[in-house]
């Protein structure tokens, strides 16, 4: 499953990361062309992404996507 998000604050990123660390499945941030893929559970890895543009959150865990629904802006 994929959810596209646009983050505006570090607090939004930290909240998604906190939820990801409690997820039993893999969770990754992808840039829009998937040329950069970062483990969402890795705090240091987040520095490799350009969060001024939308990113994709990828996980097969449906509950994770439900939990992040109201965090940041969901984009189409």
MISE-124840 format. One record per residue: y, x, z of N, C-alpha, C in turn; residue number from 0; residue in three letters. Coordinates in pm, 1 decimal. Each point is the difference from the previous one (the first is absolute). Layout:
{n_c2->Y	n_c1->X	n_c3->Z	ca_c2->Y	ca_c1->X	ca_c3->Z	c_c2->Y	c_c1->X	c_c3->Z	seq->NUM	type->ALA} $
...
REM end
This chain:
{n_c2->-117.5	n_c1->83.9	n_c3->0.0	ca_c2->117.5	ca_c1->-83.9	ca_c3->0.0	c_c2->124.0	c_c1->88.6	c_c3->0.0	seq->0	type->UNK} $
{n_c2->105.6	n_c1->-50.1	n_c3->-60.2	ca_c2->124.6	ca_c1->75.2	ca_c3->-10.0	c_c2->116.3	c_c1->-89.5	c_c3->41.0	seq->1	type->UNK} $
{n_c2->87.7	n_c1->54.1	n_c3->83.7	ca_c2->125.3	ca_c1->-64.3	ca_c3->34.8	c_c2->112.0	c_c1->96.6	c_c3->-34.4	seq->2	type->UNK} $
{n_c2->97.3	n_c1->-46.1	n_c3->-78.7	ca_c2->115.9	ca_c1->84.1	ca_c3->-32.7	c_c2->111.0	c_c1->-28.9	c_c3->99.8	seq->3	type->UNK} $
{n_c2->56.8	n_c1->108.0	n_c3->54.6	ca_c2->104.4	ca_c1->-12.3	ca_c3->101.4	c_c2->116.7	c_c1->91.0	c_c3->-31.8	seq->4	type->UNK} $
{n_c2->118.9	n_c1->-43.3	n_c3->41.7	ca_c2->118.9	ca_c1->83.4	ca_c3->-3.0	c_c2->46.4	c_c1->14.5	c_c3->144.3	seq->5	type->UNK} $
{n_c2->-4.1	n_c1->122.2	n_c3->49.2	ca_c2->37.5	ca_c1->27.9	ca_c3->138.5	c_c2->146.6	c_c1->37.8	c_c3->8.5	seq->6	type->UNK} $
{n_c2->67.6	n_c1->-53.8	n_c3->98.9	ca_c2->142.3	ca_c1->28.6	ca_c3->19.3	c_c2->26.7	c_c1->81.4	c_c3->126.1	seq->7	type->UNK} $
{n_c2->-94.8	n_c1->-0.8	n_c3->93.8	ca_c2->21.2	ca_c1->73.4	ca_c3->125.2	c_c2->-125.5	c_c1->78.6	c_c3->38.1	seq->8	type->UNK} $
{n_c2->21.6	n_c1->102.3	n_c3->79.8	ca_c2->-112.1	ca_c1->78.8	ca_c3->52.3	c_c2->-85.3	c_c1->-85.5	c_c3->93.6	seq->9	type->UNK} $
{n_c2->61.4	n_c1->-94.7	n_c3->67.6	ca_c2->-75.4	ca_c1->-87.2	ca_c3->90.5	c_c2->-103.4	c_c1->-82.6	c_c3->-76.1	seq->10	type->UNK} $
{n_c2->35.4	n_c1->-44.7	n_c3->-120.0	ca_c2->-95.1	ca_c1->-75.1	ca_c3->-81.3	c_c2->-119.5	c_c1->88.0	c_c3->-37.6	seq->11	type->UNK} $
{n_c2->28.7	n_c1->122.9	n_c3->-39.5	ca_c2->-108.8	ca_c1->93.9	ca_c3->-34.3	c_c2->-88.5	c_c1->28.5	c_c3->120.7	seq->12	type->UNK} $
{n_c2->62.9	n_c1->21.9	n_c3->113.8	ca_c2->-76.9	ca_c1->30.5	ca_c3->120.6	c_c2->-88.2	c_c1->-117.2	c_c3->40.7	seq->13	type->UNK} $
{n_c2->48.7	n_c1->-121.5	n_c3->-16.5	ca_c2->-79.9	ca_c1->-117.2	ca_c3->35.5	c_c2->-121.1	c_c1->-13.1	c_c3->-92.3	seq->14	type->UNK} $
{n_c2->18.4	n_c1->21.4	n_c3->-128.7	ca_c2->-112.7	ca_c1->-4.5	ca_c3->-93.7	c_c2->-99.5	c_c1->110.9	c_c3->32.9	seq->15	type->UNK} $
{n_c2->49.5	n_c1->117.4	n_c3->30.8	ca_c2->-90.0	ca_c1->110.2	ca_c3->34.3	c_c2->-78.8	c_c1->-30.8	c_c3->127.7	seq->16	type->UNK} $
{n_c2->66.6	n_c1->-59.3	n_c3->98.5	ca_c2->-68.4	ca_c1->-36.1	ca_c3->125.2	c_c2->-113.7	c_c1->-98.8	c_c3->-29.1	seq->17	type->UNK} $
{n_c2->26.6	n_c1->-99.3	n_c3->-82.9	ca_c2->-103.1	ca_c1->-97.0	ca_c3->-36.5	c_c2->-112.1	c_c1->68.6	c_c3->-77.8	seq->18	type->UNK} $
{n_c2->36.4	n_c1->90.3	n_c3->-90.0	ca_c2->-100.7	ca_c1->72.9	ca_c3->-79.4	c_c2->-92.9	c_c1->81.8	c_c3->89.1	seq->19	type->UNK} $
{n_c2->54.4	n_c1->62.4	n_c3->104.5	ca_c2->-84.4	ca_c1->82.7	ca_c3->86.6	c_c2->-103.0	c_c1->-82.4	c_c3->76.2	seq->20	type->UNK} $
{n_c2->25.5	n_c1->-129.7	n_c3->16.4	ca_c2->-95.9	ca_c1->-87.6	ca_c3->67.3	c_c2->-94.9	c_c1->-68.4	c_c3->-97.7	seq->21	type->UNK} $
{n_c2->19.5	n_c1->22.6	n_c3->-127.7	ca_c2->-84.3	ca_c1->-60.4	ca_c3->-102.4	c_c2->-127.7	c_c1->83.3	c_c3->-17.1	seq->22	type->UNK} $
{n_c2->-116.4	n_c1->-63.2	n_c3->1.6	ca_c2->-124.1	ca_c1->76.8	ca_c3->-14.1	c_c2->-22.6	c_c1->54.2	c_c3->-142.2	seq->23	type->UNK} $
{n_c2->70.2	n_c1->-55.6	n_c3->-96.8	ca_c2->-15.3	ca_c1->42.3	ca_c3->-139.7	c_c2->110.4	c_c1->97.7	c_c3->-38.8	seq->24	type->UNK} $
{n_c2->-18.1	n_c1->63.5	n_c3->-114.8	ca_c2->103.6	ca_c1->88.4	ca_c3->-53.5	c_c2->121.5	c_c1->-81.9	c_c3->-39.8	seq->25	type->UNK} $
{n_c2->117.6	n_c1->59.6	n_c3->22.3	ca_c2->126.2	ca_c1->-59.3	ca_c3->-42.4	c_c2->80.6	c_c1->112.5	c_c3->-63.0	seq->26	type->UNK} $
{n_c2->58.4	n_c1->-25.4	n_c3->-116.5	ca_c2->76.1	ca_c1->104.9	ca_c3->-68.0	c_c2->130.5	c_c1->-55.0	c_c3->-55.1	seq->27	type->UNK} $
{n_c2->101.0	n_c1->87.7	n_c3->-0.9	ca_c2->124.2	ca_c1->-25.0	ca_c3->-71.9	c_c2->-15.9	c_c1->62.2	c_c3->-138.0	seq->28	type->UNK} $
{n_c2->33.3	n_c1->-74.2	n_c3->-104.0	ca_c2->1.6	ca_c1->51.8	ca_c3->-136.8	c_c2->140.5	c_c1->-20.3	c_c3->-54.4	seq->29	type->UNK} $
{n_c2->49.5	n_c1->97.5	n_c3->-76.5	ca_c2->121.8	ca_c1->-31.2	ca_c3->-74.6	c_c2->-41.5	c_c1->-91.6	c_c3->-115.7	seq->30	type->UNK} $
{n_c2->97.2	n_c1->-53.4	n_c3->-72.3	ca_c2->-31.9	ca_c1->-105.4	ca_c3->-97.6	c_c2->-92.1	c_c1->42.9	c_c3->-112.8	seq->31	type->UNK} $
{n_c2->-0.8	n_c1->128.8	n_c3->-35.5	ca_c2->-92.7	ca_c1->44.4	ca_c3->-104.9	c_c2->-124.2	c_c1->69.4	c_c3->58.0	seq->32	type->UNK} $
{n_c2->-15.1	n_c1->-7.2	n_c3->131.1	ca_c2->-114.2	ca_c1->58.7	ca_c3->73.6	c_c2->-15.2	c_c1->150.5	c_c3->-21.8	seq->33	type->UNK} $
{n_c2->109.1	n_c1->67.2	n_c3->-35.0	ca_c2->-7.5	ca_c1->145.9	ca_c3->-13.2	c_c2->6.1	c_c1->67.7	c_c3->137.2	seq->34	type->UNK} $
{n_c2->49.1	n_c1->-73.3	n_c3->101.0	ca_c2->0.5	ca_c1->49.4	ca_c3->138.0	c_c2->-73.8	c_c1->-103.1	c_c3->84.7	seq->35	type->UNK} $
{n_c2->-100.2	n_c1->46.5	n_c3->73.0	ca_c2->-77.9	ca_c1->-86.1	ca_c3->88.8	c_c2->-3.5	c_c1->67.0	c_c3->136.2	seq->36	type->UNK} $
{n_c2->44.5	n_c1->-73.4	n_c3->101.7	ca_c2->10.8	ca_c1->54.1	ca_c3->135.6	c_c2->-79.5	c_c1->-87.8	c_c3->96.3	seq->37	type->UNK} $
{n_c2->-73.5	n_c1->63.4	n_c3->88.6	ca_c2->-69.8	ca_c1->-72.3	ca_c3->105.9	c_c2->104.9	c_c1->-64.0	c_c3->90.6	seq->38	type->UNK} $
{n_c2->-0.7	n_c1->-131.3	n_c3->12.9	ca_c2->99.3	ca_c1->-70.7	ca_c3->80.7	c_c2->-14.5	c_c1->28.8	c_c3->148.5	seq->39	type->UNK} $
{n_c2->-110.8	n_c1->58.9	n_c3->39.8	ca_c2->-21.0	ca_c1->33.9	ca_c3->140.7	c_c2->55.8	c_c1->137.8	c_c3->34.0	seq->40	type->UNK} $
{n_c2->48.7	n_c1->71.4	n_c3->-99.8	ca_c2->52.2	ca_c1->135.8	ca_c3->18.2	c_c2->152.3	c_c1->-2.4	c_c3->9.3	seq->41	type->UNK} $
{n_c2->52.7	n_c1->32.4	n_c3->116.0	ca_c2->144.5	ca_c1->0.8	ca_c3->19.5	c_c2->66.4	c_c1->104.2	c_c3->-89.3	seq->42	type->UNK} $
{n_c2->-57.1	n_c1->117.4	n_c3->-8.4	ca_c2->59.7	ca_c1->107.6	ca_c3->-80.1	c_c2->-7.3	c_c1->-34.4	c_c3->-149.0	seq->43	type->UNK} $
{n_c2->-103.9	n_c1->-65.1	n_c3->-41.8	ca_c2->-13.9	ca_c1->-36.0	ca_c3->-140.7	c_c2->111.1	c_c1->-90.5	c_c3->-50.2	seq->44	type->UNK} $
{n_c2->58.8	n_c1->-78.9	n_c3->89.6	ca_c2->105.8	ca_c1->-92.0	ca_c3->-40.8	c_c2->121.0	c_c1->72.4	c_c3->-57.7	seq->45	type->UNK} $
{n_c2->19.3	n_c1->125.4	n_c3->35.7	ca_c2->114.0	ca_c1->76.4	ca_c3->-50.3	c_c2->-13.2	c_c1->34.2	c_c3->-148.0	seq->46	type->UNK} $
{n_c2->-116.8	n_c1->-17.9	n_c3->-57.3	ca_c2->-21.1	ca_c1->31.1	ca_c3->-141.3	c_c2->40.5	c_c1->-115.0	c_c3->-92.8	seq->47	type->UNK} $
{n_c2->26.1	n_c1->-116.2	n_c3->57.4	ca_c2->31.2	ca_c1->-117.7	ca_c3->-81.3	c_c2->149.7	c_c1->-21.5	c_c3->-12.1	seq->48	type->UNK} $
{n_c2->40.2	n_c1->-57.7	n_c3->-111.8	ca_c2->137.7	ca_c1->-41.9	ca_c3->-22.0	c_c2->7.9	c_c1->-148.0	c_c3->35.4	seq->49	type->UNK} $
{n_c2->50.1	n_c1->-28.5	n_c3->118.5	ca_c2->4.2	ca_c1->-138.5	ca_c3->46.1	c_c2->129.2	c_c1->-71.0	c_c3->-39.6	seq->50	type->UNK} $
{n_c2->78.5	n_c1->59.8	n_c3->-88.4	ca_c2->117.2	ca_c1->-70.9	ca_c3->-52.0	c_c2->-41.7	c_c1->-94.9	c_c3->-111.4	seq->51	type->UNK} $
{n_c2->-124.7	n_c1->12.0	n_c3->-43.3	ca_c2->-56.7	ca_c1->-86.7	ca_c3->-103.7	c_c2->-118.7	c_c1->-75.5	c_c3->60.3	seq->52	type->UNK} $
{n_c2->-38.8	n_c1->-110.6	n_c3->-60.0	ca_c2->-117.7	ca_c1->-71.6	ca_c3->51.2	c_c2->-125.5	c_c1->88.3	c_c3->-3.7	seq->53	type->UNK} $
{n_c2->-88.3	n_c1->-25.3	n_c3->94.0	ca_c2->-128.4	ca_c1->69.2	ca_c3->5.3	c_c2->-110.0	c_c1->-105.4	c_c3->12.0	seq->54	type->UNK} $
{n_c2->-120.9	n_c1->42.0	n_c3->-30.0	ca_c2->-114.2	ca_c1->-89.5	ca_c3->13.2	c_c2->-80.5	c_c1->40.5	c_c3->122.9	seq->55	type->UNK} $
{n_c2->-35.9	n_c1->-98.4	n_c3->79.4	ca_c2->-92.4	ca_c1->21.3	ca_c3->111.1	c_c2->-135.9	c_c1->-49.3	c_c3->-46.2	seq->56	type->UNK} $
{n_c2->-98.4	n_c1->88.4	n_c3->4.0	ca_c2->-131.1	ca_c1->-29.7	ca_c3->-55.2	c_c2->-105.0	c_c1->7.2	c_c3->110.5	seq->57	type->UNK} $
{n_c2->-72.5	n_c1->-108.3	n_c3->17.6	ca_c2->-110.5	ca_c1->-5.2	ca_c3->95.9	c_c2->-87.4	c_c1->-119.2	c_c3->-35.7	seq->58	type->UNK} $
{n_c2->-127.1	n_c1->12.3	n_c3->25.7	ca_c2->-91.8	ca_c1->-111.2	ca_c3->-21.2	c_c2->-5.1	c_c1->-92.7	c_c3->120.9	seq->59	type->UNK} $
{n_c2->75.4	n_c1->32.6	n_c3->103.5	ca_c2->-0.5	ca_c1->-78.4	ca_c3->122.5	c_c2->103.5	c_c1->-112.9	c_c3->-9.5	seq->60	type->UNK} $
{n_c2->-47.4	n_c1->-122.0	n_c3->-14.6	ca_c2->88.2	ca_c1->-115.4	ca_c3->-16.4	c_c2->88.3	c_c1->-21.3	c_c3->123.6	seq->61	type->UNK} $
{n_c2->-55.0	n_c1->23.7	n_c3->116.6	ca_c2->77.5	ca_c1->-16.8	ca_c3->124.6	c_c2->120.1	c_c1->93.7	c_c3->2.9	seq->62	type->UNK} $
{n_c2->-16.1	n_c1->122.8	n_c3->-47.8	ca_c2->112.1	ca_c1->93.8	ca_c3->-5.1	c_c2->113.4	c_c1->-59.9	c_c3->-81.4	seq->63	type->UNK} $
{n_c2->-30.8	n_c1->-52.8	n_c3->-116.7	ca_c2->102.8	ca_c1->-56.8	ca_c3->-86.9	c_c2->66.9	c_c1->-121.9	c_c3->64.8	seq->64	type->UNK} $
{n_c2->-76.2	n_c1->-77.4	n_c3->74.6	ca_c2->58.1	ca_c1->-113.1	ca_c3->72.8	c_c2->96.3	c_c1->49.3	c_c3->107.7	seq->65	type->UNK} $
{n_c2->-37.3	n_c1->107.0	n_c3->69.0	ca_c2->82.1	ca_c1->51.8	ca_c3->109.6	c_c2->131.8	c_c1->60.6	c_c3->-47.6	seq->66	type->UNK} $
{n_c2->3.5	n_c1->52.4	n_c3->-120.7	ca_c2->122.8	ca_c1->62.3	ca_c3->-48.9	c_c2->86.0	c_c1->-94.5	c_c3->-83.7	seq->67	type->UNK} $
{n_c2->-41.9	n_c1->-125.1	n_c3->-12.3	ca_c2->68.2	ca_c1->-95.6	ca_c3->-88.0	c_c2->149.6	c_c1->-14.2	c_c3->30.7	seq->68	type->UNK} $
{n_c2->36.9	n_c1->3.5	n_c3->125.9	ca_c2->139.4	ca_c1->-22.3	ca_c3->37.5	c_c2->76.6	c_c1->129.3	c_c3->28.7	seq->69	type->UNK} $
{n_c2->-59.6	n_c1->113.2	n_c3->-30.4	ca_c2->66.8	ca_c1->129.1	ca_c3->20.7	c_c2->55.9	c_c1->47.3	c_c3->-132.7	seq->70	type->UNK} $
{n_c2->125.1	n_c1->39.5	n_c3->0.1	ca_c2->68.7	ca_c1->47.9	ca_c3->-120.6	c_c2->5.0	c_c1->-112.4	c_c3->-104.2	seq->71	type->UNK} $
{n_c2->44.5	n_c1->36.2	n_c3->-119.5	ca_c2->13.3	ca_c1->-97.4	ca_c3->-107.3	c_c2->-121.2	c_c1->8.8	c_c3->-92.6	seq->72	type->UNK} $
{n_c2->-69.2	n_c1->-111.2	n_c3->-18.1	ca_c2->-111.6	ca_c1->-5.4	ca_c3->-94.0	c_c2->59.3	c_c1->-24.6	c_c3->-138.9	seq->73	type->UNK} $
{n_c2->-40.2	n_c1->82.3	n_c3->-96.1	ca_c2->51.9	ca_c1->-12.6	ca_c3->-136.4	c_c2->-113.1	c_c1->-31.7	c_c3->-95.3	seq->74	type->UNK} $
{n_c2->33.8	n_c1->-57.7	n_c3->-110.7	ca_c2->-99.0	ca_c1->-36.5	ca_c3->-102.7	c_c2->-14.7	c_c1->111.4	c_c3->-100.1	seq->75	type->UNK} $
REM end
